């Protein structure tokens, strides 16, 4: 089934959300705006969902292709589809546009969040503090395992931006990739606070598509 969802949707704590597919355009200036969920609260479990959302929130705190903000819990086997094919962009505009912390998958995390087996092909246009192809800003201990992004990150000079993350502190990465060659002038992480980044690499499309088959959907 295919459903529309309100980008302001903020599920209750300790909720499980599974097996939903959304084709939506989310436009607004909520504090937390996402293509699937605005705020993923404490103890949330989100599994096997995807969205092809176009998300725009120029006055919000955090904006993401999948979730605006995530507190604690697990997000797994989810993805965001953008206007790309094998890293080639069909548009120079952002699929995810934000004026705060902006990411192709999640705008920010603020607690012990695990994101695994998930990806985004959305382009990102961020004019706020931080912007990244996958995550805008990671504010607390977050684990990212077996994820990737292919998104073009478009920002003004004053925005701290990275091909994968705008800001990242104490983040644990495992087998996580960024499509090489799309963001030629950006580091993997724009601002990294007191951490040695391992497990996060630029990679060719063959490496990404060959290792990421668990979603049941092909590499875009």
GUFI-702921 format. One record per residue (C-alpha): residue number from 1; residue in three letters; chain; x, y, z. Coordinates in Angstrom, 3 decimals. Example, Ala and Ser with C-alpha at 12.3 -4.5 7.8 and 13.67 -1.06 7.14 Angstrom:
# residues 2
R   resi   resn   chain         c1         c2         c3
R      1    ALA       A     12.300     -4.500      7.800
R      2    SER       A     13.670     -1.060      7.140
This chain:
# residues 220
R   resi   resn   chain         c1         c2         c3
R      1    UNK       A      0.000      0.000      0.000
R      2    UNK       A      1.064      3.582     -0.517
R      3    UNK       A      0.124      6.272      1.935
R      4    UNK       A      0.690      9.946      2.529
R      5    UNK       A      1.990     11.080      5.879
R      6    UNK       A      2.018     14.388      7.708
R      7    UNK       A      5.613     15.503      8.241
R      8    UNK       A      4.553     16.683     11.711
R      9    UNK       A      3.747     13.096     12.758
R     10    UNK       A      5.466     12.446     16.084
R     11    UNK       A      4.818      8.874     17.322
R     12    UNK       A      4.569      8.155     21.043
R     13    UNK       A      7.575      6.865     22.951
R     14    UNK       A      8.282      3.118     22.722
R     15    UNK       A      6.291      2.772     19.500
R     16    UNK       A      7.099      0.252     16.762
R     17    UNK       A      6.461      1.320     13.152
R     18    UNK       A      6.918     -1.270     10.414
R     19    UNK       A      6.260     -1.898      6.711
R     20    UNK       A      4.975      1.453      5.481
R     21    UNK       A      5.756      3.113      2.145
R     22    UNK       A      5.195      6.831      1.573
R     23    UNK       A      5.266      8.954     -1.545
R     24    UNK       A      4.828     12.472     -0.222
R     25    UNK       A      5.809     16.105     -0.387
R     26    UNK       A      6.314     17.587      3.075
R     27    UNK       A      6.398     21.359      3.246
R     28    UNK       A      6.299     23.313      6.484
R     29    UNK       A      8.248     25.069      9.186
R     30    UNK       A      7.791     22.644     12.056
R     31    UNK       A     10.614     22.274     14.586
R     32    UNK       A     11.187     18.716     13.341
R     33    UNK       A     10.230     17.764      9.811
R     34    UNK       A     10.842     14.462      8.042
R     35    UNK       A      9.647     12.584      5.008
R     36    UNK       A      8.458      9.698      7.207
R     37    UNK       A      8.313     11.049     10.752
R     38    UNK       A      8.959     14.450     12.310
R     39    UNK       A     10.207     13.412     15.759
R     40    UNK       A     11.134      9.812     16.589
R     41    UNK       A     10.937      9.852     20.395
R     42    UNK       A     12.325      7.738     23.223
R     43    UNK       A     12.565      3.999     22.641
R     44    UNK       A     11.221      4.166     19.107
R     45    UNK       A     11.564      1.177     16.737
R     46    UNK       A     11.165      1.887     13.020
R     47    UNK       A     11.704     -1.016     10.617
R     48    UNK       A     11.288     -1.804      6.920
R     49    UNK       A      9.839      1.478      5.705
R     50    UNK       A     10.644      3.840      2.883
R     51    UNK       A      9.716      7.233      1.569
R     52    UNK       A     10.331      9.157     -1.633
R     53    UNK       A      9.518     12.418      0.072
R     54    UNK       A     10.440     15.890     -1.008
R     55    UNK       A     10.918     17.695      2.299
R     56    UNK       A     11.183     21.444      2.843
R     57    UNK       A     11.339     23.290      6.166
R     58    UNK       A     13.337     26.504      6.026
R     59    UNK       A     12.560     27.625      9.594
R     60    UNK       A     12.735     24.290     11.406
R     61    UNK       A     15.288     23.037     13.931
R     62    UNK       A     16.007     19.727     12.180
R     63    UNK       A     14.953     18.388      8.789
R     64    UNK       A     15.576     14.925      7.337
R     65    UNK       A     14.533     12.847      4.369
R     66    UNK       A     13.286     10.110      6.722
R     67    UNK       A     13.170     11.667     10.200
R     68    UNK       A     13.601     15.209     11.412
R     69    UNK       A     14.986     14.200     14.812
R     70    UNK       A     15.578     10.898     16.633
R     71    UNK       A     16.028     10.552     20.400
R     72    UNK       A     16.694      6.925     21.425
R     73    UNK       A     15.866      3.607     19.822
R     74    UNK       A     16.479      1.788     16.547
R     75    UNK       A     15.877      2.695     12.917
R     76    UNK       A     16.621     -0.227     10.591
R     77    UNK       A     16.028     -1.442      7.037
R     78    UNK       A     14.594      1.915      5.966
R     79    UNK       A     15.398      4.111      3.005
R     80    UNK       A     14.785      7.424      1.308
R     81    UNK       A     14.587      7.586     -2.499
R     82    UNK       A     15.797     10.731     -4.227
R     83    UNK       A     16.129     12.056     -7.753
R     84    UNK       A     19.267     10.123     -8.615
R     85    UNK       A     20.365      7.231    -10.761
R     86    UNK       A     23.808      5.732    -10.180
R     87    UNK       A     24.930      8.981     -8.613
R     88    UNK       A     23.750     11.173    -11.492
R     89    UNK       A     21.343     13.876    -10.393
R     90    UNK       A     18.221     14.695    -12.344
R     91    UNK       A     17.903     18.058    -10.619
R     92    UNK       A     20.188     20.562     -8.891
R     93    UNK       A     17.562     21.291     -6.270
R     94    UNK       A     17.444     19.527     -2.932
R     95    UNK       A     15.102     16.633     -2.223
R     96    UNK       A     15.570     17.656      1.410
R     97    UNK       A     15.754     21.406      2.061
R     98    UNK       A     16.241     22.821      5.546
R     99    UNK       A     17.267     25.937      7.383
R    100    UNK       A     18.427     24.153     10.539
R    101    UNK       A     20.249     20.839     10.865
R    102    UNK       A     19.592     19.049      7.586
R    103    UNK       A     20.331     15.491      6.477
R    104    UNK       A     19.366     13.207      3.626
R    105    UNK       A     18.171     10.584      6.122
R    106    UNK       A     17.876     12.274      9.530
R    107    UNK       A     18.295     15.901     10.556
R    108    UNK       A     19.694     15.206     14.021
R    109    UNK       A     20.029     12.572     16.727
R    110    UNK       A     19.881     13.591     20.387
R    111    UNK       A     20.374     10.320     22.245
R    112    UNK       A     21.466      6.692     22.027
R    113    UNK       A     20.171      5.915     18.539
R    114    UNK       A     21.130      2.941     16.360
R    115    UNK       A     20.636      3.332     12.610
R    116    UNK       A     21.411      0.241     10.571
R    117    UNK       A     20.832     -1.306      7.145
R    118    UNK       A     19.436      1.977      5.826
R    119    UNK       A     20.239      4.402      3.038
R    120    UNK       A     19.306      7.593      1.267
R    121    UNK       A     19.763      8.746     -2.325
R    122    UNK       A     18.236     12.164     -1.629
R    123    UNK       A     20.041     15.380     -2.457
R    124    UNK       A     20.336     17.889      0.380
R    125    UNK       A     20.110     21.666      0.346
R    126    UNK       A     20.979     23.113      3.750
R    127    UNK       A     21.292     26.753      4.725
R    128    UNK       A     21.478     26.352      8.509
R    129    UNK       A     24.195     25.302     10.937
R    130    UNK       A     24.925     21.759      9.695
R    131    UNK       A     24.133     19.666      6.625
R    132    UNK       A     25.094     16.176      5.501
R    133    UNK       A     24.194     13.619      2.869
R    134    UNK       A     22.939     11.212      5.555
R    135    UNK       A     22.784     13.089      8.865
R    136    UNK       A     22.846     16.792      9.669
R    137    UNK       A     24.132     16.666     13.235
R    138    UNK       A     24.748     13.908     15.727
R    139    UNK       A     24.399     15.349     19.229
R    140    UNK       A     24.892     12.251     21.386
R    141    UNK       A     26.119      8.661     21.229
R    142    UNK       A     24.854      7.187     17.953
R    143    UNK       A     25.698      3.920     16.195
R    144    UNK       A     25.500      3.792     12.396
R    145    UNK       A     25.954      0.341     10.884
R    146    UNK       A     25.721     -0.789      7.234
R    147    UNK       A     24.316      2.448      5.827
R    148    UNK       A     25.082      4.584      2.802
R    149    UNK       A     24.193      7.807      1.049
R    150    UNK       A     24.636      9.019     -2.514
R    151    UNK       A     23.318     12.555     -2.108
R    152    UNK       A     24.608     15.813     -3.479
R    153    UNK       A     25.006     18.285     -0.596
R    154    UNK       A     24.347     21.912     -1.555
R    155    UNK       A     25.209     24.578      1.032
R    156    UNK       A     26.416     28.168      1.391
R    157    UNK       A     29.953     28.702      2.630
R    158    UNK       A     28.900     29.414      6.228
R    159    UNK       A     27.147     26.049      6.700
R    160    UNK       A     29.286     23.268      8.156
R    161    UNK       A     28.714     20.411      5.726
R    162    UNK       A     29.987     16.928      4.990
R    163    UNK       A     29.280     14.329      2.334
R    164    UNK       A     27.887     12.057      5.074
R    165    UNK       A     27.427     14.247      8.169
R    166    UNK       A     27.593     17.927      8.985
R    167    UNK       A     28.692     17.328     12.580
R    168    UNK       A     29.524     14.057     14.301
R    169    UNK       A     30.717     13.373     17.841
R    170    UNK       A     31.235      9.958     19.438
R    171    UNK       A     29.544      8.267     16.491
R    172    UNK       A     30.392      4.626     15.874
R    173    UNK       A     30.454      3.672     12.206
R    174    UNK       A     30.606      0.169     10.725
R    175    UNK       A     30.574     -0.640      6.988
R    176    UNK       A     29.081      2.725      6.083
R    177    UNK       A     29.677      4.396      2.723
R    178    UNK       A     29.327      7.592      0.734
R    179    UNK       A     29.209      7.428     -3.060
R    180    UNK       A     32.525      8.763     -4.314
R    181    UNK       A     32.709     11.640     -6.778
R    182    UNK       A     29.375     13.321     -6.030
R    183    UNK       A     30.617     15.775     -3.388
R    184    UNK       A     34.118     16.375     -4.650
R    185    UNK       A     34.957     19.307     -2.376
R    186    UNK       A     33.555     17.932      0.881
R    187    UNK       A     34.985     15.741      3.604
R    188    UNK       A     33.039     12.782      4.932
R    189    UNK       A     32.202     14.799      8.056
R    190    UNK       A     32.184     18.586      8.108
R    191    UNK       A     32.921     18.910     11.819
R    192    UNK       A     34.116     15.991     13.914
R    193    UNK       A     34.294     16.508     17.682
R    194    UNK       A     36.994     14.479     19.435
R    195    UNK       A     36.609     11.237     17.523
R    196    UNK       A     38.653      9.134     15.170
R    197    UNK       A     36.394      8.208     12.283
R    198    UNK       A     36.709      4.592     11.193
R    199    UNK       A     34.207      2.443      9.350
R    200    UNK       A     33.017      5.377      7.218
R    201    UNK       A     34.434      5.522      3.690
R    202    UNK       A     33.970      6.946      0.214
R    203    UNK       A     33.151      4.045     -2.142
R    204    UNK       A     32.324      3.239     -5.752
R    205    UNK       A     28.750      2.357     -6.689
R    206    UNK       A     29.755     -1.280     -7.262
R    207    UNK       A     30.870     -1.589     -3.633
R    208    UNK       A     27.690     -0.003     -2.336
R    209    UNK       A     25.234     -1.885     -4.537
R    210    UNK       A     27.014     -5.179     -4.068
R    211    UNK       A     26.851     -5.051     -0.290
R    212    UNK       A     23.459     -3.447      0.303
R    213    UNK       A     20.806     -5.926     -0.797
R    214    UNK       A     18.846     -6.338      2.429
R    215    UNK       A     16.297     -3.621      1.671
R    216    UNK       A     14.897     -5.549     -1.268
R    217    UNK       A     15.312     -2.505     -3.480
R    218    UNK       A     18.108     -1.835     -5.991
R    219    UNK       A     20.742      0.824     -5.658
R    220    UNK       A     19.277      4.032     -7.147
